Amino acid sequence: MFLSRFVVPGMAFVALSCTSMGVVAQTTSPNTTPAQATQSTPDTGSVTKTPPVAEKPDPLKRRLSDREERERRNATKIELKGTYKTWLEADVRWIITDQEAKTFKSLSNDEERDSFIEQFWQRRNPNPDSNDNEYRDEYYARIAYANEHFAAGQPGWMTDRGHIYIAYGKPDSIDSHPSGGSYERPMDEGGGETSTFPFEVWHYRYLEGIGDNIDIEFVDTCMCGEYHATIDRSEKDALKHVPGAGLTQYEEMGQAKKADRFSGGGLEQLGNGPMSSSQQSKEFDRLDTFSKLFAPPPVKFADLDDFLATSKVLSGPPFLFDVRTDYVKLTNETVMVPVTLQIRNGDITYNTKEGDSVGTVNILGRVSTITHRIVYTFEDTVKVETPSDLLQRTKNNMSVYWNAIPLPPGRYKLEIAIKDVNNPDHMGAWRRSVDVPEFDDDRLASSSLILAGEMERVPSKDVGAGSFVIGNTKVVPRVPPTFAAPVTFHRAQNLNFWMQVYNLGIGENKRNDATIEYQILNMATNKSVLDMQESASKLNPNADQLTLEKTMPLAGLEPGKYQVTIKVNDGILKQTIDQSAPFIVEQ
């Protein structure tokens, strides 16, 4: 960590570090400068003039076009292969969301992929504080079982039986007909006798989010061991297309024709029987169940999901909380949107036992498009623990929760609901539109300017992983009480601020040429208490992306309202950007 200290009257300004993301900061500079390279010669009194020689431009030194630069960057990406390709296309195929898969494919190196995989399993860990991940262990055990028992010309995990087993585990019972043959139809299938292909019916007494007494039918129509799930129970009928064979009860009695099976246009071709009319009314129920079986896992907190969906009137006082959203570029196609929730400890209901008080809060969040299609959800449980004798003294403390959401640029709706577990009627909701910016390659841009209560380096093993970690730094944002309101610090604390700069211009000398200006303004007097600037070339001369991290003690500032501004002037692109954030200093 490199520290530089800038003296301001009454305070010290410390640069935690300024590095390009994923690149070690370079502090060296070229041995010579253009000025040093220019040498004068003594005047001899006579000058012989010779015509200037036109130098031919070196094609290797010309600046690349935007398209060529994009192609160069894409060429530096490590191709998705080996274990990473297997992990995406095989290991987590049935549980990874489309957006997660898109984000994983866009990552540029193995370090980022390792970090993504670690976060992927951690988000699904039923006990995040444990070193063991029961969900991941059970998931891989199910894959191994599926590969051993359901393989048929392809690995078992790729089959429909493998899919259902991996997603829902072992069924409560299986009605197996491995050889097919003679089959007496039940009345709800039309009655009568026929011959079938091999088939199985898996029965689950209960599946969360789907219902009770769920039957899933698998049929091996190719007689090759490859069972596929079907919603049409007539698909197992080997005589369905044989005239005069395998008739239903009504067909045998002359009350129906076999040809009628193929003219109804329904989901199933069972044929007419004593219970045909009642079965037709259940077709949509079967279709709904089938779609849920192959959909993503159900929402864990169904009550919060219902609360968001219905916007029902609260029966008690609202559970208040504050939310902050930020934007950090991951790739050209994906932006990380850190969402920070802040809850006042005194608003939580505690359960006291043996001298310890524990409050529990369930959190459900979801992101949807303007067409109301849900693209991302997150669920978590936060516990706040404190000794009972300190409960009153800590009621004004704040608990924060953080979740990083990968999203492509665009407009979304972010909805969050929370529930006080020890007081079920104590619930709260937050809704707001979110505009995820697009970071063009040819335009100078920056992330959000984050004012943080804590900011520190993380060990190399934690880079890019864990709550509040962006890159190699843990950044705990201060959350304002309302949108665009200033955050509050005390004079005994440090002001930390974090920002990334993207798409700095690179000159023909392969160096950037930008100036970064920092200003802290006293809003009451309109006077600067800090004015300083530094050169991007001194921070990392060859980088087109920089991470700015600064820490400043607040002891030298009088109580009041201030504003921090970071301005970047790019001498190569001739572009300027700036970000500002207000804050309040209290005694």
N, C-alpha and C positions, 0 to 999 in steps of 0.2 A: 504494500500500500504506500503510495507516494503522498506526502503531506506538504502543502505549501500554505504559508500563513500571510494574510494581507492585513496590515494594520489600519484600523479605522478608529477614529477617536472614541474611546470608551469600549471597544470590542475588538475581537479577533475573528477573522473570516478564514475558515479552514476548508481546503479542497480535499474531500475524501479521495476522489480520484476522477480522472476524466479519461476514459478509454473508449476505443471503438468496441462495439458489442462483439464478444467472442474473439477479440484480438488483444494481445498484450500491448499496453501503452509503450510507445517508443519515445524515448527522451533524447535520443541522439539527433544531431542535425548534420547536414553535409559539411565537409571540411572547408569548402570554399563557397563564397557567395558571388553573384555576378559582379558586385563591386570589387571584391578581392581579385577576381579573375581578370579585371581590366588593368593593364599596366601602361604607364606613359613612357615615352622615349624622349631623350634630350633634343632640343631644337638645334639643328646643325647649321641653320641659316639658309639652307637651300632645300627646296622640296621638289622631288620628282613626282609628277602626277601620273598615275597609271589609271586606265579605265577600270571601274569596279567590275568584279566578276560576279555574275548572277549565280547564286547558290541554288542548286536544285533541291526542292523539298524532299525530305526523307519520308517515304510512305509509312515507315514503321513508327514514326514519331507523331504522325497526325492524330488528332483527337477522333475517337470512334464516334460514329453516329449513335443515336439512342437505340436503334434496332440492333446494331452490332454490339453495343454494350450489354443489352439484354441477352443476346446470344452467348456472349462471353460469360456472363454470370450463370446462365443455365448450364453451360458446359462444365463449370466448376462444381456443380452439384454431384454428390456421390449417388450413383444409380441405386434405386431400391432393389436389393437382391439379398440372397442368402437368408439368414435368420429373420431379418426384418420383413422381407417379402412373405416368408412363411407365417410370421406372426400376424400380419395384416390379412392375408388371403386365406389362412387356415385356422390359426389359433383362435382369433376373436371374431371370426366372420359372422357369427350369429348374435353377437352382443354389441358390436361397435356401431355407432350411428353414422349416417352418411357424412355429416359434417366432420366428425372425428376422423373418418377415413380420408376425407379430402385434405384435412389439415396435416395428417401424418404423411401423406404423399408429397406435400409441398415442402417438407422439412429438407434442409440442405446438407446435413451431415449426421454422422452416427451419434455424436454427443447429444444433439437435439432429439434424435429418435429415442435414445435411451431415456432421456428425461421425460419424453411424452409417454412412453410405456409405463414408467414408474408412476406418473400422475394418473394414468388411465386406471390402473389397478387400485390406487389409493382412493380414487373417487368412489369406487365400488366396495371398499373395505367396510364391513359392518362394524368394525372396532378400530377406528383410525389410530388410536393410541397404542395398539398392539403391534409388535414387530411381525407377527404372523398375520397373513391375510387369508381368512377362512374362505372367502368367496373365490379367490384365485385358486386355492388348493382344491376345493371341491369342483371347480370348473374343469381343471385339467384332469382330475380323476374321472369325470364324466366323459371327457374326450377319449381317454384311454379305453374306457369300457365300450364306447361306441365303436371305436376302431376294431376292437376285438370281436364284437358280436354282430355288427351290422354291415361289415364290408361286403360289397357285391360289385366287382368290376371297378370300384372306386373306394376311397377310404370311408370308413364308417361314419365319420363326422360330417361327410358331404351328403349323406342320405337323409331322407325325411325322418326316418326313425331316429337317426343320430341327432338330427336337429332338435326334435322334440325331447329326447332324453337329455341332451346337454342343457336345454333351456329349463326343463321342469323336473328332471330327475326320474327315478324309477316309478313306473305306474303302480297303482295299488293292486291291479289285477290285469291279466292278459288272456283274452280268448283267442287261442292260436289254432290255425288250420294250415299247417305247413305243406300239406299235400293237396289241399282243395278237395275235390270230389263231391259226393252227394251232400246236399244241403237242404234242410227243411226250413223254408223261409218263415220268420215270425210274421204275425198278422200285420204289423206296422210296415212290413216290406211287401205286402201283397199276398202272403201265404203261398201254398203250393210247393212243389219240390223241383230243384234244379241241380246243376253241377257247377262248382265254382273253381276259380283260380285260387292259389294259395293266398290267404289273407289273415290279418290279425286285427283285433279290436283292443286298444289300450283304454283302460278305465282309470280315471282319477276321481277320487271322492270330492276333492276340492282343489281348485287352482286359484290363487289370489289374483283378483282383477279380471277373472274369466267366469267363475261360477262353480256350482255344485254338480256332481255326477257328469263329468265330461267324458264322452267316448270319442276316440280318434281311430278311424279305420285306415289300415294300410293294405294295399293290394299288390300282388306280384303278377301282373298281366303278362309279363314276358317269360314267366316260369324260370327265371334266372337268379332268383334270390334278391332282386332289386325291388323292394317294397316301396311304394310311393303313397303319400297321404291323399285321400280322396274325400270329397264331400258327397259324391254320388254313390250310394250304397249298392246300386245296381251294377257298378263297374266290376265287381267280383264275379258276376254271373257269366260263366263261360258259354252258356247257351242263349244269351240274350239276342244274338243275331241269327240264330238257327230257327227257321220257320217250324212251328208246331212243337217245339221242344222247350222244356223248362217253363211251362205255363203257370201263371198265378191262379189263385182259386177262382176268381171271376172268369178268367180266360178258359179254364177247364169247364166251367158251367155254361159257357156260351154267353155270358153277360158282358163280355168285353173282348176286343180283338188285340192281338199282340202288336199290331201296327200302331195302336193308339199310344203305345209307350213313347214313340218317337215324334209325335205330333203335338204334344202338350206344351213344349217349350220351357218346361220347368228345370230346376237344378238337378233333379233326379229322374231316371227312367225306370222306375220300379214296376210300373204297370198297375192297373186298377185292382183293388182288393177291398175287403170290408172296412179298412181304416184309411182309405186313400184321401178322403176329403180332409180329415183331421191332420194328416201328414203334410198336405199342401200348405196349411196355415203355419207350419213350423219351419218351412224352408228358409225364411229370412232369419229365424233364430239360429239355424244351423250355419248359415252364411256368416252371421255376426260372430259366432263362436270360432269358426274357422279362421276368420280374419284376425281375431284377437290372439289366437294361438301362434301365428307366425309374425305378429307385431312385436315391437320392442317390449321389454319387461314392463309390467304395470307400475304406476306411480306408487311409491311407498306410503306417502301421506295422503290418502284418499280424501280425508276430511279437509285438508288444506286445498287440494285440487278442486273439490266441490265449492269451497269458499271463494276461490278465485273465479270459478266458472259462473257462479250464480250471483255474486256480489250481494249476498244476503245481509239483512240488517243485523248488527251485533246485538246480543242480549245483554252485554256488559260493557264496561268502558273499553275503548280501543287500546290495543297494545301498540304503543308508538315506537318507531325506530327510524333511523336516518340512513340514507343510501347515497353512495358516491360511485360514479362510473368514470373510468379513464380509458385511454386508447393508446396501445403500443403496437407498433408494426412488427409482425412476424415475417411475412413474405408479401409479395405484391398482391397476392390473392387473399390473404388472411390477416386479420387484425386481432390481437388479444385485447379483450375488454375486461379488465379487472373490475369486479363488483365488490364493494366494501359495505358491509352492514354494521351499524353501530347501535347498541342497545344499552340503555341506562340500567345498571344493576338493580337499582331500587324499584324498577318496574317489573321485575321478575318475581314470581312466587317461589319460595324456598321450602324444601322439605328438610326439617332439622332432625338429626339422629346422632346420638353419641357425640355431641359437641361439634358436629360438622353440619353446615347448611349447604344444600345442593339445589340449584335451580336448573331446569332443563327447558330448552327451547327447540322446537322443530321448525326447520326452515325449508320452504319449497319455492323454487324460482323457475320461471320458464320464459323463453324468448320465442316470439312468433313474428312472422312476416306481416306485411300490410294486408295480405290475403288470408290472415288468421291461421296459417300453417305453422305448427310448432316445430322449431328447428333445434331447440336445445332446452334441456331441463336439468336442474340440479336439486338434490335433496340432502339434508344433513341435520344432525342433532348437535347442539352446542350445550355443554354443561358448564355452569359457573359455580365453583366451590369456594367456600370461605369458612373459617372458624366462626361458630355461632356468636362468640363474644365480640367479633369484629364486624358483624353484619351491618349494624347501624352506621358504623364509620365508613363503610365501603359502598353505601347505597348510591352515592353520587359518582362512583367510578363507572367507566364505560367498558363494555365488552364488544370486541369487534370480530367480524367473520369476513372471510375473503374467498372469492371464487373467480378464477380466470376463465373467461368464455371465449373460444376461438370462433370468429365470425367473418364472413366475407363483407366487403363494403356494402352499405345499403341502409335502409331505414327499417327499424324493428320496434316491436313493443316489448318492454321488459316488465314482467309482473312478479312480485315477491309477496308471499304470505308467511306469517310466523304464528306460532301457537305456544302459549305458556302451558307446558305439560301438566304442571301441578295445579293449574286453574283452567280447565278446558274451554270455558267461555271467554277467556282472555285471548283474543286474536287480533291481528292487524294485517293490513295489506298496503302495498305500494305499487303504483303503476306509472309508467312514463314512456314516451317514445325515445328511442335511441338512434342517433344518426352516426353510423360507423364510417369514418372518413376513408377516402381512397388515397393512397400514397403513390402518386405517379413518379416514374423513374426520372423524368426530366424537370421536376419541380422541387425546390427546396421545401422541406416539411419538418414537422416535429411531432413528438408524442404529446400527451397531456403534461402539463407542469404539475407535479405532485408535491404538496407540502406534507412532510411526514413527521410523525412524532418519534419514530425510530427509523434508523437507517444504518445498516452494518453489512460487512462482507460475510458470505456464508462459506463453509468448507467446500472444497472442490466436488465432493460427492453429492452435495445438495444443490449444485448449480442448476437452475431451471426447474427445481422441484420443491414442492411444499408451499404452504400458505405464505403469502406476501412476498414470495421470491420472484424477482424479475431479473433474468440473466444470472449474474453472480452476486446480487445484492438483495438483502431483505429490506423491503420498503413498506412500512406500516402507515398508510395515509391517515391524515386527520380528516374526519367527516364533518361537513358543515351541517347545522341544524335545518337549513332550508337550501333550496337550489341557488347557487351563486352567492350564498352568504359567506362571510369570512370565517375561517377557522380560528380557534383560540389557543394561544400558548401562554405560559407563565415566564416571568423574567428569569427564573432559575433553570429554565429548560433551554434546549438548543433548537434553532430553526433548521430543519433539514429540507432541502428541495432537490428533486430528481427530474431530469428530462433527457430525452434522446433527440438527436438531430439526424435527419436522413437526407441522402442525395446531395451531399456537398459536391461542388464542382471539383474535378481533378484536371489540372492543367497539363500542358505538354511535358512538363518536367515530372509528371506523375505525383504531384503534390497538391494538397488543397490550399486555398487562400481565403480564409474566412476569419472574421473578427467576432468574438462573443462578448457582449456587454451585459453586465449585471448591475441592476439598480434596485435599491430599497428606498421607497418614498414614504415620508411621514404625511399621511393624508390630511391631518389637521393643519399643518404649517405649509404643506406643498413643497417641502424641502427634502433633498436627498440626504439620507444618512449613510448611504453607500453608493459609490460610483466606481466601478472598475471594469477592466476589459482584459481579455487574453486572446492569443492567437490559436486557431485550430491547428495550425502547422506545428506549434510547439507541443500540443497535447498528443497528436498522432498525425504526422505530416502526410501519410499516404492513405488515410482512411476517408471513405465517403460517408461514414456513419460514426457519430460520437455519442457517448453517454456522459452527461454532465451531472455530477453529484457533489453538492456543497453542504457544509455544516457551519452554522454561525451561532455562537452564544448570544443570548438575548439580554444578558445582564446589563449591557450598556444602553439599552433602549428604554425610554420612558413609556409608561403605560399609554396605550392609544391604538389607533388603527393605522396599519401600514399596507403597502403593496410591493410585492417583489415582481420584477420584470426581467426577463431574459430576452435579449435581442441578438439575432445572428445576421451579419452582413456577409454575403458571399461575393468575393471579388471576382470570381471566375464566371459564375452564372449571372452576376449583376442582379441578384435577388435578395430580398430581406424578409425575415419572419420574426415575430415576437410573440411571447406568451406572458400573461400576467396572472397573478393570484393575490387576493387580499388576505390579510390575517390581522388578528387582534392580539396585542400583548397586554396581559393583566399582571398585577403586582404579585 
